[in-house]
Amino acid sequence: AQTVTQSQPEMSVQEAETVTLSCTYDTSESDYYLFWYKQPPSRQMILVIRQEAYKQQNATENRFSVNFQKAAKSFSLKISDSQLGDAAMYFCAYRSADYGGSQGNLIFGKGTKLSVKP
Amino acid sequence: ETGVTQSPTHLIKTRGQQVTLRCSSQSGHNTVSWYQQALGQGPQFIFQYYREEENGRGNFPPRFSGLQFPNYSSELNVNALELDDSALYLCASSLGSARAAYGYTFGSGTRLTVV
């Protein structure tokens, strides 16, 4: 079974600085997708960034980028120029590319609470 | 384009009762998944519906059941509520297809408290 581990329960960053959130995962599959979701106090999970395992190039979305190390099974999120609105829970998630039955579901880590200091 | 809406936003039920939570999927999405998020934890997969059929289930007992309707709205039913069922229940819709990775659109959840 696949697992996702986020080893940092809480992180803090100064506004305008850069912060990196860690995520490791365990799987025997070679084809899968990885996601970072943001959950603000409004509770809605918001997709931040997505990475396809068969693509070696790291995904980027504006101030958000990932460092995807497939061999090490590591998927960290870097937030540049942090803003107050970035404060939230961040969840790393895994999904099998074999889209069938329960394999289409997301497997989440326990999350990292990010605080942004003004 | 509408997002995913869930109702109610908050709910308090007594142990042993039954509850129905509702979800309206994003327009055009034909797959809906339900997740349970206990306090301080990541969401856990309950089950998934595609074209009104359950096509995946997590490690949850049969008293957790669901329905998906032709308009792709969905219900999560929980019978014989237990105190441990207290959690945030999230609905997520997606455009399901083999090897698709468009991600999921989540609702804001229903906070269920069982007393």
Interface residues (C-beta under 8 A of the other chain):
Chain A: V4 Y33 F35 Y37 S42 R43 Q44 M45 I46 L47 R50 E52 F91 A93 R95 A97 Y99 G100 G101 S102 Q103 G104 N105 L106 I107 F108 G109 K110 G111
Chain B: T31 S33 Y35 G40 Q41 G42 P43 Q44 F45 F47 Q48 N55 G56 R57 G58 L88 L90 A92 G96 S97 A98 R99 A100 A101 G103 Y104 T105 F106 G107 S108 G109 R111
